[in-house]
Amino acid sequence: MKRSIVIVLLLLIAVNKVGFSQEQQPNVLWVLTDDHRYDAIKSFNKMLHGRENSELGYVESPQADRLTEMGTTFINTYCQAAGCAPSRTSMHSGRYPFRSGVYEFEYYNNNAEHYEPYLPEQMESLGYQTVHIGKLGVRIKTIKNGKAVPHELYQTDINFKQLRRDGLTGWGKDWFYELDGEKLEKPLKSTEFFVTEDGEFEYISERLENEFTKYKGTAEKAHRKYDLLRHYNKKKGPQTPFSPGILAGVSSRKAGETRDGYYSSIFEEFLKNENREFKAGSRTFEGVDTGKPLFCHIGYDFPHTPVLPPASYRDRFKKYTYKVPAFDEDELKTMSAQQKKQVMNSYTNHFTAAEKQAMIQDYFAFCAYGDDLVGQAVDDFIAYSEKNNQPWMVMYVVGDHGWKLNDHGSVSKFTPWEIDTHNPIIVVSSNKKKFPAGKVVRDYTEFVDIAPTILAAGGADLKAEKFEYLDGLDMADVAAGKSPKRDYIIGEAHAVTGPRAFIRTKDYVFSMQTRPNKTRGKDMDWALKASYEDLDPALYDTNKDPHEVNNLAFNKKYQKIANKMKEKLINIVLGDNRVEVGWGKGGNVTGTTVYRSNFAPGSHDYKLKL
């Protein structure tokens, strides 16, 4: 009897020490899409605006809509950075950019003193089999023998780079060292290609056409064949087959056999091949381990450029006429300089009416195609879990950020506007007490909540010291009303616009330049001394101006509000344990010097009364 008591006590101590709970750990599927506007989902439009479709027109999302009925929708979730890499880092780390030191598309390493294990590393420590399929977008490295080398976050990584080299895609971009079996004297850098239904590669490269006669005209042929609309600068003339960014067109492959299609089918194969190997392209992987709980992350590429829906989807959406977001150039007069920089960099208001229609039609067609793929993956995951009598949870993050379709006169992302940063999350679970079916949570949630929510579901005790670094909240607690209510959400990103942070409440959004330049660790207190004008401020009254067109930062009637938001934002992102790191440039990211600014500790308290 005494021996039994001792064993129980030892087990309880062990459980407490590592942060496990005693409940059975659920399988977890985390789905993430790319550049996905919230208004591409019918149910989100209903929740936010009382209408089924986007303000632009028809959208189609039966699978996402079904998931909102099955689970809980966190409709007011916002990303921390409207750029792929910093946004994905905030999700994986559970930290704000100003706490992780990752602000844009820089490569970085895990050897800095402030580094903490990322979500899949923590899930592995909780006993999970960790798997990633598709796009990751987290640019983390580690240092070995004085050199920066890739750091593998997941035990199994079925990444998109090798899949595209194997031809499991409709479109790709890669370096080529040989063509048609012949080695090249100089590699073709970042060369676009299409893969036909027969598996043939069609290349798009100016250098290739200039140096090899047999490839002359292949880019123009592909441009016509796939009906491509590329981004072009009016001042530089019309688009060419070599213009950047495919904003519309048709896939070279049928539905299910595109890059995203293979992500879903590979996931299906992974689940089917229990405790045995299977092939994906040229590589062999271990299938699901039935002896462990599963944590799988699928990073879909849709609807990121190139926007190339399969013909079966594209044809259906061509019958819809869309209301193109109107743009008055007077908006540029009050627009902040940093946001104007992004707009002019990706300007589209000079496109013809037909080009704008094609851009919007194909974007929403691509979203509809991806919606079906997400539904397929979720159904396979639930079926596997229930077959093995295992609890489960699905987290569907709809976009790492949004995407403009001539909103503010441009495409792309990178700005603090609503359309770039508002990305609701759906959580569906076999545990309906934690995530009730059909529930809509309107309290603010953020992308830093993703890691703690998944960790808590996996049995982690978030109150344990080892998880103190996490900036977010457990969304199960938010849904149950057990977490502090946020008066605001915050974020910061440095890509394209330059260093810029934002703070958003239910009535206003304020953003400003945070530093004079991107030199890490220098002039970290610049914003404290800079004039209001030098901060390049932007303030929008979102009740009166929901499209965030009229910048009120210099309107005297709004000066008190602007000043309060400015002070709060500066104190949080610059003064509440800010981190910057001298990682290095390019692939040379061996630097680990951490610079800190902590003149207003505790400022991030979720409270802001205006």
Secondary structure as GFF3:
##gff-version 3
##sequence-region A 1 610
A	DSSP	alpha_helix	2	18	.	.	.	ID=ss1
A	DSSP	beta_strand	27	32	.	.	.	ID=ss2
A	DSSP	three_ten_helix	38	40	.	.	.	ID=ss3
A	DSSP	alpha_helix	42	49	.	.	.	ID=ss4
A	DSSP	alpha_helix	62	70	.	.	.	ID=ss5
A	DSSP	beta_strand	72	74	.	.	.	ID=ss6
A	DSSP	beta_strand	77	78	.	.	.	ID=ss7
A	DSSP	alpha_helix	84	93	.	.	.	ID=ss8
A	DSSP	alpha_helix	97	100	.	.	.	ID=ss9
A	DSSP	beta_strand	108	109	.	.	.	ID=ss10
A	DSSP	alpha_helix	119	125	.	.	.	ID=ss11
A	DSSP	beta_strand	129	134	.	.	.	ID=ss12
A	DSSP	beta_strand	140	144	.	.	.	ID=ss13
A	DSSP	beta_strand	147	150	.	.	.	ID=ss14
A	DSSP	beta_strand	156	159	.	.	.	ID=ss15
A	DSSP	alpha_helix	160	165	.	.	.	ID=ss16
A	DSSP	beta_strand	171	179	.	.	.	ID=ss17
A	DSSP	beta_strand	182	195	.	.	.	ID=ss18
A	DSSP	beta_strand	201	204	.	.	.	ID=ss19
A	DSSP	alpha_helix	206	211	.	.	.	ID=ss20
A	DSSP	three_ten_helix	213	215	.	.	.	ID=ss21
A	DSSP	alpha_helix	218	225	.	.	.	ID=ss22
A	DSSP	beta_strand	229	230	.	.	.	ID=ss23
A	DSSP	three_ten_helix	234	236	.	.	.	ID=ss24
A	DSSP	beta_strand	246	248	.	.	.	ID=ss25
A	DSSP	alpha_helix	259	272	.	.	.	ID=ss26
A	DSSP	beta_strand	277	280	.	.	.	ID=ss27
A	DSSP	beta_strand	283	286	.	.	.	ID=ss28
A	DSSP	beta_strand	294	299	.	.	.	ID=ss29
A	DSSP	alpha_helix	311	317	.	.	.	ID=ss30
A	DSSP	alpha_helix	331	334	.	.	.	ID=ss31
A	DSSP	alpha_helix	337	345	.	.	.	ID=ss32
A	DSSP	alpha_helix	353	387	.	.	.	ID=ss33
A	DSSP	beta_strand	392	397	.	.	.	ID=ss34
A	DSSP	beta_strand	404	405	.	.	.	ID=ss35
A	DSSP	three_ten_helix	407	409	.	.	.	ID=ss36
A	DSSP	beta_strand	411	412	.	.	.	ID=ss37
A	DSSP	alpha_helix	418	421	.	.	.	ID=ss38
A	DSSP	beta_strand	425	429	.	.	.	ID=ss39
A	DSSP	beta_strand	440	441	.	.	.	ID=ss40
A	DSSP	beta_strand	445	446	.	.	.	ID=ss41
A	DSSP	three_ten_helix	447	449	.	.	.	ID=ss42
A	DSSP	alpha_helix	450	457	.	.	.	ID=ss43
A	DSSP	three_ten_helix	465	467	.	.	.	ID=ss44
A	DSSP	alpha_helix	475	479	.	.	.	ID=ss45
A	DSSP	beta_strand	489	493	.	.	.	ID=ss46
A	DSSP	beta_strand	500	504	.	.	.	ID=ss47
A	DSSP	beta_strand	508	513	.	.	.	ID=ss48
A	DSSP	alpha_helix	526	529	.	.	.	ID=ss49
A	DSSP	three_ten_helix	533	535	.	.	.	ID=ss50
A	DSSP	beta_strand	538	541	.	.	.	ID=ss51
A	DSSP	three_ten_helix	556	558	.	.	.	ID=ss52
A	DSSP	alpha_helix	559	569	.	.	.	ID=ss53
A	DSSP	pi_helix	570	574	.	.	.	ID=ss54
A	DSSP	beta_strand	578	581	.	.	.	ID=ss55
A	DSSP	beta_strand	594	597	.	.	.	ID=ss56
###
